[in-house]
Amino acid sequence: MAEAKEKDLFDYTEDSIKSLDWREHIRLRPGMYIGKLGDGSAPDDGIYVLIKEVLDNCIDEHMMGYGKQIEIMIEGKGVTIRDYGRGIPLGKVVDVVSKINTGAKYDSKAFQKSVGLNGVGTKAVNALSHYFKVESFRDGRTKAAEFEKGILIKDHKEAKTEESNGTLVTFIPDDTVFKNFHFIHEYLDNLLWNYCYLNAGLVITFNSKRYVSKNGLLDLLKRKSNEDEIRYPIIHLKGEDIEVAITHNNDYGEDIFSFVNGQYTTQGGTHQQAFREAFVKTIRDFFKKDYDAADIRQSIVAAIAVRVQEPVFESQTKTKLGSSVVYEGGPTMKNFIGDFFAKELDNFLHRNASVADAIKKRIEQSERERKELAGIKKLANERAKKANLHNKKLRDCRVHYNEEPPTKNKEAFIELQNKSTIFITEGDSASGSITKSRQVDTQAVFSLRGKPLNCFGLTKKVVYENEEFNLLQHALNIEDGLDGLRYNNIVIATDADVDGMHIRLLLMTFFLQFFPDLVKQGHVYILETPLFRVRNKQETIYCYDETEKQAAVKKLGSKPEITRFKGLGEISPEEFGRFIGDNMRVQPVILEQGDHIQNLLEYFMGKNTMERQEFIIDNLRVELDLVEEAP
């Protein structure tokens, strides 16, 4: 009998084949539709993709000339989005949000250069929402439908309305899919500004805050750069289906923002690569010198936006463009952008000699710095190679962010890559606890010897001269940029005391000074671990702050045992596993709009000014104050 049962498990019969409906498939394989899930700590987490999918439809209406205003409201975990476009045809309100491959964008005459072409977006939002309601207003009539987890629960009848034309979507993400999720408004702030930069005149209102741009990518670069630090006034060029803005500053690395049809392509693609190559070629041709490409692009801050007919993206979340041509039968992306630069940027540089001279000086400065580093870099890399063979600082994981996914189980592998994490810890005791409790497939540990060097104001030479920084740089594989980054998440895990906070600050200074793109692209986090353990014989509650502790004491009653964790080393490996698993709490390191790196570092890590002393005195908190404030 046992053998017969075992055989049945491996039988490949008609019963083995399953057909899932659209809703079941989206809920079973959400990664295919919205990328990773997450809890809202990262800018590409699924809850933001849900908002973006609804907004993309609003933007497409605006691009077609209908509706200059979009209103967004987020209260708690509920999202409401209202546009003033034409409104969904009333007879198709249910179909558009619940029948896969249903939409208006298959007819390229209606949506020549749309963001979303595959009729999936709002269906995914519907299927992955605990509650979803769509309401269309069209020519004095309205029609609404309500869903739970993609299942229609109420199909409203058509009725009269005095509302202006447009569509109203309300949804609450399903917390069984997006566990412990929360919205970080700074991420939405960036998303909404990008929509406005690419759609001059569009007004977006988010929780009463107004977003509008008059000058497109010029406004974007003004917000992304510091006027005092840029080497020359921003170059702003426009053509048919293309717009670019370019300048250089004093930061390390390349800061390139790329867009397709109003969509922010965070992972770049064919248009971004074409931009990088076209800029280098035009500069070389203009100066008639074979400058190194890295020297030309060092410290560049730029944005490029293109319009493409029926774009092909490498994933449903549209973060990387795969299209090789601008439109069917038209020029390749490389030729289109290359020709635009060869004409427009070359003309600009001929007309603006002072800008051309500033670019030349910036390139030659990068060239000198690179040559000065060459000798020490070679020695440091040889040391790092030897150290990597038996690097006691790094306990590596098995799956890395920069690896090419296999053809088999590609989706599952990419999901693991997105989870790839390196914990940077202080001392052996903390790293020991994390190492014993980590998930070895996706979690690596890098152990610091003590407090790292304050590298504010120092040149990149220190990265190679300081053994610890050099080993960390090699562990991350970021020496030549982020293309080879080995871990998607860099988590600083230090004690929640004064020394731990100081190490945290020194590490953030290192990243912001030499590898700012890591922070700008949302890869750096701070690990939150519990400060207290409150327990009785029946239950144990871990608390992350004084308020949670007071609530736990109240819940357990009758004088429970309270333990205050002074450092990560005091938490046993068995306990630690609970805090770095699926429910891990992290705080993203976010640069707010308008924050400029050198100003920030000068304030926090520069000389001890009266301004900083006053800030510390005004914001000093003691434990007694916190206890008194707790409910």
Buried (B, 14 or more C-beta within 10 A) or exposed (E): EEEEEEEEEEEEEEEEEEEEEBBEBBBEEBBBBBBBBBBBBBBBBBBBBBBBBBBBBBBBBBBBEBBBBBBBBBEEBBBBBBBBBBBBEBEBBBBBBBEBEBBBBEEBEEBBBBBBBBBBBBBBBBBBBBBBBBBBBBEEBBBBBBBBBBEBEEEBEBEEBEBEBBBBBBBBBBEEBBEEBEBBEBBBBBBBBBBBBBBBEBBBBBEEEEBBBEBBBBBBBBEBBBEEBBBBEBBBBBBEBBBBBBBBBBBBBBBBBBBBBBBBBBBBBBBBBBBBBBBBBBBBEBBEEEBBBBBBBBBBBBBBBBBBBBBBBBBBBBBBBEBEBBBEEEEBBBBBBBEBBBEBBBEBBEEBEEBBEBBBEBBEBBBEBBEEBEEBBEEBBEBBEEBBEEBEBBBBBEBBBBEEBEEEEEEEBBBBBBBBBBBBBBBEBBBBBBBBBBBEEBBBBBBBEEEBBBBBBBBBBBBBBBBBBBBBBBBBBBBEBBEEBBBBBBBBBBBBEEBBEBBBBBBBBBBBBBBBBBBBBBBBBBBBBBBBBBBBEEEBBBBBBBBBBBBBBEEBEEEBEBBEBEBBBBBEEEBBBBBBEEEBBBEBBBBEEEEBBBBBBBEBBBEEEEEBEEEEEEEEEEEEEBEEEBE
